[in-house]
Amino acid sequence: LKTTTNGDLKLCGYDLELGITTVIEAQVDEPGEVVLSARLFGDIVRRLPDETVTILVDEKMITQITCGPSEFSIVGIPSSEYPELPSVEGASSIDLTSPILKSMIRQTLFAVADSNAKPIHQGSLFKIENRTLDVVSVDGYRLALRREAIPFDGSLEFVVPGKTLGEVLKLLRDDDGEIEICPSRRHILFKIDNYTVLSALLEGEFLDYRAALPKDKKTEAVVSTRTLIESVERVSLLITDRLKSPVRCVLSEDTIKLLCSTTMGRANDQIEAKISGDP
């Protein structure tokens, strides 16, 4: 917590990999700063009654938090012991609307690797070329790619940790607010409303995803996303944590047949699709 003379309260959390800061309005009688346990302070504030909260810090960093009849006294740490957030001087600036960035992260984050086998794949690749942004995640089993035209001249490439993108996703709204992304050589800033998210970037050789995508196709099916999801969910009712089984898809004659068989029984379903090429 850090107060300023012009009536603001700045909150900052930082674990040497990911940092988030925000500024909220406050009535400041005397400027000061203190470091508190984020979990304890958050739990206290979350459970306080809906009244004005007063925070007093003495010279020994004992912090009094008062709200109506509720009062807490907790031990703080001097701000001089808090690590300084890295600067991203000279970083490029990329502008995106909140809904576009939100959908790009949401549609690729699920395919970020969760094992340490190749640490670079624990993040998503952001690649900008020819005024087009690709966001790519890969985990050894699947690859997710989302592409969007953006008003940015030049080429850039960086890998953002999945943990960071998960936190950014929580802050993004569905309205058309502008988001500013500022990548430097080792760090990246996301400026979202009155929040700033700072993160280290991942270093290493990311998969050549363009080479990984098959150039030729023997069969192509165009199908309603919602219809396909509903059909897969229906035939998957026979699959449990204990009873594993694949869902087989047979593509032919403008239909997709879905089949599943376990010791509980069998399920079949069929949906319409536009199919070209070999069955």
C-alpha positions in Angstrom: 0.0 0.0 0.0 1.3 3.4 -0.9 -0.6 6.7 -0.5 0.1 9.9 -2.4 -0.5 13.6 -1.5 -3.1 14.0 -4.2 -5.6 11.6 -2.6 -4.8 8.2 -4.2 -4.0 4.8 -2.7 -1.7 2.6 -4.8 -1.8 -1.1 -4.3 1.0 -3.3 -5.7 1.5 -7.1 -5.6 4.7 -8.6 -7.0 6.3 -12.1 -6.8 9.3 -11.4 -9.0 7.6 -12.9 -12.0 4.2 -11.3 -12.1 3.2 -7.9 -10.7 -0.1 -6.1 -10.6 -0.7 -2.4 -9.6 -3.8 -0.4 -9.3 -4.8 3.1 -8.0 -8.0 3.8 -6.1 -9.3 7.1 -4.7 -8.8 7.7 -1.0 -8.8 10.5 1.5 -5.2 10.8 2.5 -4.4 12.7 5.8 -0.7 11.9 5.8 1.2 10.1 2.9 2.9 6.9 3.7 3.6 3.3 2.6 3.6 -0.2 4.1 3.9 -3.8 3.0 1.2 -6.2 4.3 0.5 -9.9 3.8 -1.7 -9.9 0.7 -3.7 -12.9 1.8 -4.4 -11.6 5.3 -5.1 -8.0 4.2 -7.4 -9.3 1.4 -9.3 -11.6 3.7 -9.8 -8.8 6.3 -11.1 -6.3 3.7 -13.3 -8.9 2.1 -15.1 -9.5 5.4 -15.4 -5.9 6.6 -18.9 -4.3 6.9 -19.9 -2.0 4.0 -18.6 1.2 5.6 -15.5 3.4 5.2 -12.2 1.7 5.9 -9.5 3.6 7.9 -5.9 2.5 7.7 -3.4 3.9 10.2 0.3 2.9 10.2 2.7 3.8 13.1 6.5 4.2 13.0 6.9 0.5 13.9 4.7 -0.5 10.9 1.9 -1.7 13.1 -1.1 -1.3 10.9 -4.6 -0.6 12.3 -7.5 -1.3 10.0 -10.8 0.0 11.3 -14.3 -0.2 9.7 -17.4 0.6 11.8 -17.1 -1.5 15.0 -14.5 -3.9 13.4 -10.8 -3.3 14.2 -7.7 -5.2 13.3 -4.1 -4.6 14.2 -1.5 -6.4 12.0 2.2 -6.3 11.6 3.5 -4.6 8.4 7.0 -4.5 6.8 8.9 -1.3 5.7 8.4 -0.6 2.0 12.2 -0.3 1.6 12.4 -4.1 1.8 9.9 -4.6 -1.1 11.4 -5.5 -4.5 11.3 -2.9 -7.2 9.3 -3.6 -10.3 11.3 -3.8 -13.5 10.9 -0.9 -15.9 9.9 -1.5 -19.6 11.6 1.6 -21.0 11.6 1.8 -24.8 8.9 -0.9 -25.2 6.7 -1.0 -28.2 3.0 -0.2 -27.8 0.2 -2.5 -29.2 -3.4 -1.4 -28.9 -6.3 -3.9 -28.8 -9.9 -3.7 -27.7 -10.8 -5.6 -24.6 -13.2 -8.1 -26.2 -10.7 -9.1 -28.9 -7.9 -9.7 -26.5 -10.2 -11.5 -24.1 -11.4 -13.9 -26.9 -7.8 -14.4 -28.2 -6.6 -15.4 -24.8 -9.7 -17.5 -23.9 -9.5 -19.5 -27.2 -5.8 -20.4 -26.8 -5.1 -20.5 -23.1 -6.5 -24.0 -22.7 -3.7 -25.5 -24.9 -0.8 -24.0 -22.8 1.4 -26.8 -21.5 1.2 -27.5 -17.8 4.4 -29.7 -17.6 8.0 -28.5 -17.2 9.2 -30.7 -20.2 9.6 -27.5 -22.3 9.2 -24.4 -20.2 8.7 -22.1 -23.2 5.4 -23.9 -24.0 4.0 -22.9 -20.6 3.1 -19.7 -22.3 1.4 -18.4 -25.4 3.4 -17.1 -28.4 2.3 -13.6 -29.6 3.6 -13.1 -33.2 3.0 -9.9 -35.2 3.7 -9.8 -38.9 2.1 -7.9 -41.8 -0.4 -6.1 -39.4 -1.6 -9.5 -38.2 -1.4 -10.9 -34.7 -1.2 -14.6 -34.1 -1.6 -16.0 -30.6 -0.5 -19.6 -30.3 -0.4 -22.3 -27.6 0.8 -25.8 -27.8 1.2 -28.6 -25.2 2.4 -31.6 -27.2 -1.1 -33.0 -27.9 -2.9 -30.0 -29.5 -2.2 -26.6 -31.0 -4.5 -23.6 -30.7 -4.1 -20.6 -33.0 -6.1 -17.4 -33.1 -5.4 -14.8 -35.7 -6.5 -11.1 -35.8 -5.7 -8.1 -37.9 -4.3 -5.2 -35.8 -3.1 -1.7 -36.6 0.6 -2.3 -35.8 3.4 -1.8 -38.3 6.4 -3.9 -37.8 7.3 -7.4 -36.6 7.4 -8.6 -33.0 7.5 -12.0 -31.3 7.3 -12.8 -27.6 6.0 -15.6 -25.2 3.7 -14.6 -22.3 3.4 -17.1 -19.4 0.0 -18.8 -19.1 -0.2 -17.7 -15.5 0.0 -14.1 -16.5 -2.6 -14.5 -19.3 -5.0 -16.1 -16.8 -4.7 -13.0 -14.5 -5.1 -10.6 -17.5 -8.2 -12.5 -18.5 -9.9 -11.8 -15.1 -9.4 -8.1 -15.6 -10.7 -7.8 -19.2 -14.3 -6.6 -19.7 -16.7 -7.2 -22.5 -17.1 -3.6 -23.4 -15.0 -1.8 -26.1 -12.3 -0.5 -23.8 -8.8 0.0 -25.2 -6.0 -2.2 -23.9 -2.4 -1.3 -24.3 0.3 -4.0 -24.4 3.9 -3.0 -24.1 6.5 -5.7 -24.6 10.2 -5.1 -24.0 13.1 -7.6 -24.3 12.4 -9.4 -21.1 9.1 -8.0 -19.6 5.6 -7.1 -20.7 3.0 -4.6 -19.5 -0.7 -4.9 -19.9 -2.5 -1.6 -19.2 -6.2 -2.4 -18.5 -8.4 0.4 -17.1 -6.7 1.6 -13.9 -4.7 -1.7 -13.6 -1.2 -2.4 -14.8 0.0 -6.0 -15.1 3.7 -6.5 -15.4 5.2 -9.9 -16.2 8.5 -11.5 -17.1 8.5 -13.1 -20.6 9.5 -16.7 -21.3 12.7 -17.3 -23.2 13.5 -20.1 -25.5 12.7 -21.6 -28.9 8.9 -21.9 -29.4 7.5 -24.5 -31.8 7.5 -23.6 -35.5 3.6 -23.7 -35.5 3.3 -22.9 -39.2 5.4 -26.0 -40.1 3.3 -28.0 -37.6 0.0 -27.2 -39.4 -0.7 -29.7 -42.2 -0.5 -28.1 -45.7 -2.7 -30.7 -47.5 -6.1 -31.9 -46.5 -7.7 -35.1 -47.6 -11.0 -34.4 -45.8 -12.7 -31.2 -44.7 -15.8 -30.8 -42.6 -17.7 -27.5 -41.9 -20.0 -27.9 -39.0 -21.9 -25.7 -36.5 -19.7 -25.4 -33.3 -22.6 -25.5 -30.9 -24.2 -28.6 -32.7 -20.8 -30.4 -32.6 -20.2 -29.6 -28.9 -23.7 -30.8 -27.9 -23.3 -34.0 -29.9 -19.9 -34.8 -28.3 -21.3 -34.1 -24.8 -24.2 -36.5 -25.5 -22.1 -39.4 -26.5 -19.5 -38.7 -23.8 -22.1 -39.4 -21.1 -20.8 -43.0 -21.0 -17.2 -41.8 -20.3 -16.2 -41.3 -16.6 -12.9 -40.8 -14.8 -12.9 -44.5 -14.3 -14.2 -45.5 -17.8 -12.0 -43.9 -20.4 -12.9 -44.3 -24.1 -12.4 -42.3 -27.2 -15.3 -40.7 -29.1 -15.1 -41.9 -32.7 -16.1 -39.5 -35.5 -17.0 -41.0 -38.9 -17.2 -38.3 -41.6 -19.1 -39.2 -44.8 -22.0 -38.1 -47.1 -22.6 -34.7 -45.4 -23.0 -36.2 -41.9 -20.7 -36.8 -38.9 -21.5 -39.9 -37.0 -20.3 -40.0 -33.4 -19.8 -43.3 -31.5 -18.7 -44.2 -28.0 -18.6 -47.6 -26.3 -17.7 -48.4 -22.7 -18.6 -51.2 -20.3 -21.7 -49.1 -19.3 -23.1 -49.3 -22.9 -22.9 -47.7 -26.3 -23.9 -44.3 -27.7 -24.4 -43.2 -31.3 -25.3 -39.8 -32.6 -25.4 -38.1 -36.0 -25.2 -34.4 -37.1 -25.2 -32.6 -40.4 -22.0 -31.1 -41.9 -20.6 -30.0 -45.2 -18.0 -32.6 -46.0 -15.6 -32.5 -49.0 -12.8 -34.9 -49.9 -12.4 -38.6 -48.8 -14.6 -40.1 -46.1 
